[in-house]
Amino acid sequence: MSEQKVATNDKNVLAGKDNSIPEIKGRRRRRAVHQAKEDERRAIQKVIDYAEKAVFSAIDAKEKAINEAKTAEKKAIVEASDYVIRIRNGAKEASDKDHKAALITALREAKKARVKAFFSGREVRKIAIYQAKQDKKKAVQEIIDSAERAIIVAREAGEKAINEVFEAGDAARERAKKKVEESRERAKKEAEEAKRAGEAEEKTKQEAEEAKRAGEAEEKTKQEAEEARKAGEAEEKTKQEVGKIAREKAKRENEEARERAKKEAAEAKIRTQKEAEEAKLKTKREAEEAKRAGEAEDKVKREAEETARKKAKRENEEARERAKKEAAEAKIRTQKEADEAKLKAKKETTLYKGMVKLVITPPVDPNAIALFKESLQQVKNLRLLMISGSIDRSAQIFVSVKEETVSLLKTLSEMPMVKDTTVSGNEILVTLKEYNQRLYQVEI
């Protein structure tokens, strides 16, 4: 019965139905989730406290600026009023007409100065209020951004800790399953050995029965049967001890796996706390960096404007260089095309007299040669002398020009069956088009 219970427990562990491992895993998960949420709550509360302090500081700064502006405005008005009163009293006491007129003028100027001081104080107060509002708005926005970053960092740290706990629990479970499997295999081998011992005992009993029927050595058979019975009891006792040892070993290995899982969970908690502290420090550093970035914004803007001016200047210089280069290249191309056109015109206007050799480049088509021959015979002051060559090689046509008034290259180029003409020393190389009877008839 105990062996069947051990086997059933082993099967449950291998199948993932053991209640102890999920319970441990659930406790670790709850602790990790609770710790992550608590760290996130503390980080958010700290950011909120910092935000409240910053808002109150901004409000105090705003009120201080308004009070200073009001004080400055009152002071300017009082000083202007005192000056007006002194000028007025001086004007009443003055007897000299010119002096009195000067005092009246000074009185008018003092009144204008008082009005101006009044409006200047009002403008200063408006500017101070506006600046305080802007500072408050900027501080609140920076605090909101810092809070959002802190919340995101805390949540990521909590999720990472939970995943690490899950992975540690799965690894512990796999190790426990592996060790239980090994224990089961060992118990199975021991059970097979015990079974073979039982078969040997059965065989001994059969031999004793046969000895009894034969009637030979009855006393000796009884002794052997007694010894066999004792051996069976010893084997049964051995089998029970082996099963007990296997169960104790499996229990001990399970306890060791649980201890390791607890230790790994504690280490994961320590890592999570450390990462949360690092996230808090990082949030604080980011807030300080944002403050410094606001102070350095003007400097960056000036540097960007200077860089933009330098870049525009450099691009203008590069554009001028490219334009100069393209103009030089265009000039070279134009000169080259002009030289080629002059050379071509010179060749076309070259006049020939006497015998000239025309070399037809391969492949040579007899039909095309025949049409070319007919076209040559129609040229004025030109006489066909001889045609030689073969189909797979070039053909030579010798002609005679009577007068030096014929531009032979131009005449050949205007023939419909001629594709190209080239002067090579004392010869003219002629390339004919592919023969097409209908095309030639239409062009001719």
Secondary structure, 3 states (H helix, E strand, C coil): CHHHHHHHHHHHHHCCCCCHHHHHHHHHHHHHHHHHHHHHHHHHHHHHHHHHHHHHHHHHHHHHHHHHHHHHHHHHHHHHHHHHHHHHHHHHHCCCHHHHHHHHHHHHHHHHHHHHHHHHHHHHHHHHHHHHHHHHHHHHHHHHHHHHHHHHHHHHHHHHHHHHHHHHHHHHHHHHHHHHHHHHHHHHHHHHHHHHHHHHHHHHHHHHHHHHHHCCCHHHHHHHHHHHHHHHHHHHHHHHHHHHHHHHHHHHHHHHHHHHHHHHHHHHHHHHHHHHHHHHHHHHHHHHHHHHHHHCHHHHHHHHHHHHHHHHHHHHHHHHHHHHHHHHHHHHHHHHHHHHHHHHHHHHCCCEEEEEEEEECCCCCHHHHHHHHHHHHCCCCEEEEEEEECCCCCEEEEEEEEEEEECHHHHHHCCCCEEEEEEECCEEEEEECCCCHHHHHHHC
